[in-house]
Structures are given as C-alpha cells and as structure tokens.
Amino acid sequence: MVLVTGATGFIGSNLMCKLAKDNVFPVALFRHESNKERVWKLFKSNFSDAKARFEKITWRKADFRNYPSLSAAFKDITYIYHCAGFISLSHKDAKKLLEINEKGAAFLVDLCLENVIKKLVYVSSIAALGNDPTHPIIDENTPWDNHTDKTPYAYSKYGGEMEVWRGMQEGLNAVIVNPGIVLGAGSPFEKIIDRYKKGFRWYTSGTHGYVGIDDVVEVMCQLMQSEIQGERFILVAENWSGKALALQLRKMSHHSNRVMHLSKSLLFLFWVLEHIGEFFGLRKRSLTRAMILSQYASKKMNGEKIKRYIDFKYTAVVDFLR
Ligand SMILES: NC(=O)c1ccc[n+]([C@@H]2O[C@H](COP(=O)([O-])OP(=O)(O)OC[C@H]3O[C@@H](n4cnc5c(N)ncnc54)[C@H](OP(=O)(O)O)[C@@H]3O)[C@@H](O)[C@H]2O)c1
C-alpha cells in the first residue's frame, strides 16, 4: 500500500488528488480531523464522484514527534510519499522545525528500513542546498556550506535530507525532490500574492525560484513509478526577481506599475527593534538575519536536471499566479 504523509497539507492534498485521478487510493496521515477538509474540498472541485473516491482513502492518525503513532501507521505500507513538514522562517520556531523536519525524517527513515519499504519519494526543499556566493547558479551539486547565514528552516530541511541520504547508504530506495517556492491555490505563498493583488507595492530585490504545484506532484508520481533512485532533483520552473514578481502581480490585478523597493537597512531596523522588544520581554522575535539576507540574495536555481531523467516540461509560472 502507498502512504502519503502530510496528506492534509498543500503539497500532500494536491498529491492525493493526483493519485485519485490515477485511481490510487493511499493510506493518508492526518493529525486533526478538521484538516481532512482540505482534501475533501479538492476532491469536490475535481471529481463528479468525489464522495466515492474520498471514502476509498484510509486515514491513519500519526505525528512525526510521536514515534509509536508513526510506527503503527506503517502497517502494510510498501511505497511512501513524504510530504509532511513544518514551514516557518521565524527564529522562535527553531526547536519545532528541528523536531519535525530533521528528527521526524530520522524516524521516517528508520521505519522505512525496518519495514523494508520499496521506495520513498521525499519532499525536501531548495533551502536544503548550499548558498555559497561563489555559486551564483545553484544546482543539485552545489555543496552545503556552514559559513553563510541560514534560517532554522534551512538547517532543519538540510538535516532531514541528510537522514534520507543516510538511509540510502543503508539500502533504502529513495529519491528526493527539492522544490522552489511552490505556487497554486492554497499555497503558503498565496497570502503574499493576494497582498500584491490588493495593491501592495513594496518589494525586496532578491531572486527566488518558483514552480507550480501540478508540476511538483506530476514529477513525484513519475519518479515513484520509475527505476530512478539515489538522486535529488531541484524543481524550479523559473527564477523571478522580487521586482518582476511584484510588477507582474500588480499588472494582473490592474494596478499601476509603481512599485517601491523595501531597503535592507529598514528591515534590519525592525530586526533591532525586535531584539530590544525581546530583551524587555515584550514579544519573541521572529526576524532572523538569514531571513533578511535571503530576501536580497540574487540566487538562480537550475531546475533542468529532472528533464534529463523523465519525460516532463515545466508549466509557465504565470499560469499559477492567477
Ligand atoms: N510549499 C512550498 O512552497 C514548499 C517548497 C519547498 C518544499 N516544501 C516542503 O514540502 C513539505 C510540505 O509543504 P506544504 O507546503 O504542503 O506545507 P503545509 O501545507 O504546511 O503542510 C504540511 C503538512 O505536514 C503535516 N505535518 C506538520 N507537522 C506534522 C507533524 N508533527 N506530524 C505529522 N504531520 C505533520 C501537516 O499536517 P496538519 O494538517 O495536521 O498540520 C500538513 O499535512 C514541507 O516539508 C516543506 O518543507 C514546501
């Protein structure tokens, strides 16, 4: 049987829908009953027989911070899509990030080995790649570096991916995808898109890699069905600067092309104020140096490798900005 972790999340729920289109009805992990709603809504908007398809899903309750619950969820599982994870760029979530994304991945890998899982498709992130300034274009071979600022999220995703590579050394058949910022209805990035559509005009000057959700789940399914293993694939369709993205979104929602640059020094001023606030016990800080710097880094991701391994073409990013 197929297991989908993080089935109630943005990537997981879209994967559930793609699998259901292919008549695959997996075991799906959940934590809260109410979050199944996300999968149900997607099924309702995609299938005329949504109820019948939804009822074919086997739901199992498990938490990546609770090994026994996870272990029980592995019963009769042979193939795994790992989409569970915690996303936060905030400093205050550092401990939780490591618990879920790194230690949780260690639990996952141990259970895969113990249960002799046939294949694992693991969702990592471009955050798990190095960002050495001497590598202006980042690809799958760009080494991790500890000498540049990184967010706690990046460390947790890197640590999680290392667990998967450790598993592969111990005989696990696995393949890793490293998506850029994933776009699509319900994505964590949607709030930012909506803000621009409502007239927001500030932007930061960094460049980021983007990919559509349909492309991510398509690649994951193809990789699962293939013989490919022991590889990682950056999934980035296009790299966009903050200014180009702001202009595009404003144009699409019929706002003027007057956008304004948010300076790094202004963000650092907020960062200092947050430190002062934390010192006086007013609030916990959330901004990190790494988070600020990442908004101004001009990094280009090369997502071409996947096209040499499977029959696949990226969808244009603007199609996912609507
Ligand atoms: N979205 C992106 O742009 C993007 C880009 C690159 C990589 N990724 C990676 O893709 C993965 C999924 O991202 P997403 O956008 O789908 O995030 P999401 O919408 O926040 O979904 C996260 C999923 O993980 C589950 N989860 C969180 N903590 C858990 C725990 N302790 N135990 C069990 N399940 C847990 C959540 O369950 P609940 O419903 O119970 O909260 C939810 O189903 C993450 O690992 C993220 O790092 C995402």
Ligand as a Chemical Component Dictionary entry (heavy atoms), coordinates in Angstrom:
data_LIG
# 
_chem_comp.id                   LIG 
_chem_comp.type                 NON-POLYMER 
_chem_comp.pdbx_formal_charge   0 
_chem_comp.three_letter_code    LIG 
# 
loop_
_chem_comp_atom.comp_id 
_chem_comp_atom.atom_id 
_chem_comp_atom.alt_atom_id 
_chem_comp_atom.type_symbol 
_chem_comp_atom.charge 
_chem_comp_atom.model_Cartn_x 
_chem_comp_atom.model_Cartn_y 
_chem_comp_atom.model_Cartn_z 
_chem_comp_atom.pdbx_ordinal 
LIG N1  N1  N 0  5.041  24.953 -0.098 1  
LIG C1  C1  C 0  6.233  25.213 -0.616 2  
LIG O1  O1  O 0  6.424  26.230 -1.310 3  
LIG C2  C2  C 0  7.368  24.244 -0.394 4  
LIG C3  C3  C 0  8.555  24.430 -1.118 5  
LIG C4  C4  C 0  9.613  23.539 -0.936 6  
LIG C5  C5  C 0  9.492  22.494 -0.037 7  
LIG N2  N2  N 1  8.340  22.358 0.671  8  
LIG C6  C6  C 0  8.271  21.257 1.640  9  
LIG O2  O2  O 0  7.133  20.476 1.365  10 
LIG C7  C7  C 0  6.592  19.944 2.566  11 
LIG C8  C8  C 0  5.102  20.238 2.594  12 
LIG O3  O3  O 0  4.890  21.596 2.416  13 
LIG P1  P1  P 0  3.417  22.195 2.293  14 
LIG O4  O4  O 0  3.517  23.461 1.552  15 
LIG O5  O5  O -1 2.473  21.158 1.852  16 
LIG O6  O6  O 0  3.140  22.553 3.832  17 
LIG P2  P2  P 0  1.770  22.574 4.623  18 
LIG O7  O7  O 0  0.637  22.983 3.760  19 
LIG O8  O8  O 0  2.027  23.356 5.851  20 
LIG O9  O9  O 0  1.528  21.044 5.018  21 
LIG C9  C9  C 0  2.332  20.405 5.939  22 
LIG C10 C10 C 0  1.794  19.029 6.195  23 
LIG O10 O10 O 0  2.647  18.377 7.128  24 
LIG C11 C11 C 0  1.855  17.926 8.225  25 
LIG N3  N3  N 0  2.593  17.990 9.471  26 
LIG C12 C12 C 0  3.167  19.085 10.046 27 
LIG N4  N4  N 0  3.716  18.737 11.222 28 
LIG C13 C13 C 0  3.487  17.433 11.381 29 
LIG C14 C14 C 0  3.792  16.506 12.409 30 
LIG N5  N5  N 0  4.437  16.869 13.516 31 
LIG N6  N6  N 0  3.402  15.231 12.258 32 
LIG C15 C15 C 0  2.703  14.834 11.163 33 
LIG N7  N7  N 0  2.390  15.653 10.158 34 
LIG C16 C16 C 0  2.770  16.933 10.271 35 
LIG C17 C17 C 0  0.668  18.871 8.275  36 
LIG O11 O11 O 0  -0.389 18.270 8.986  37 
LIG P3  P3  P 0  -1.555 19.141 9.692  38 
LIG O12 O12 O 0  -2.608 19.320 8.624  39 
LIG O13 O13 O 0  -2.009 18.289 10.799 40 
LIG O14 O14 O 0  -0.931 20.419 10.137 41 
LIG C18 C18 C 0  0.382  19.029 6.798  42 
LIG O15 O15 O 0  -0.339 17.923 6.320  43 
LIG C19 C19 C 0  7.384  20.583 3.706  44 
LIG O16 O16 O 0  8.328  19.650 4.158  45 
LIG C20 C20 C 0  8.102  21.765 3.060  46 
LIG O17 O17 O 0  9.335  21.987 3.676  47 
LIG C21 C21 C 0  7.266  23.193 0.505  48 
# 
loop_
_chem_comp_bond.comp_id 
_chem_comp_bond.atom_id_1 
_chem_comp_bond.atom_id_2 
_chem_comp_bond.value_order 
_chem_comp_bond.pdbx_ordinal 
LIG N1  C1  SING 1  
LIG C1  O1  DOUB 2  
LIG C1  C2  SING 3  
LIG C2  C3  SING 4  
LIG C2  C21 DOUB 5  
LIG C3  C4  DOUB 6  
LIG C4  C5  SING 7  
LIG C5  N2  DOUB 8  
LIG N2  C6  SING 9  
LIG N2  C21 SING 10 
LIG C6  O2  SING 11 
LIG C6  C20 SING 12 
LIG O2  C7  SING 13 
LIG C7  C8  SING 14 
LIG C7  C19 SING 15 
LIG C8  O3  SING 16 
LIG O3  P1  SING 17 
LIG P1  O4  DOUB 18 
LIG P1  O5  SING 19 
LIG P1  O6  SING 20 
LIG O6  P2  SING 21 
LIG P2  O7  DOUB 22 
LIG P2  O8  SING 23 
LIG P2  O9  SING 24 
LIG O9  C9  SING 25 
LIG C9  C10 SING 26 
LIG C10 O10 SING 27 
LIG C10 C18 SING 28 
LIG O10 C11 SING 29 
LIG C11 N3  SING 30 
LIG C11 C17 SING 31 
LIG N3  C12 SING 32 
LIG N3  C16 SING 33 
LIG C12 N4  DOUB 34 
LIG N4  C13 SING 35 
LIG C13 C14 SING 36 
LIG C13 C16 DOUB 37 
LIG C14 N5  SING 38 
LIG C14 N6  DOUB 39 
LIG N6  C15 SING 40 
LIG C15 N7  DOUB 41 
LIG N7  C16 SING 42 
LIG C17 O11 SING 43 
LIG C17 C18 SING 44 
LIG O11 P3  SING 45 
LIG P3  O12 DOUB 46 
LIG P3  O13 SING 47 
LIG P3  O14 SING 48 
LIG C18 O15 SING 49 
LIG C19 O16 SING 50 
LIG C19 C20 SING 51 
LIG C20 O17 SING 52 
# 
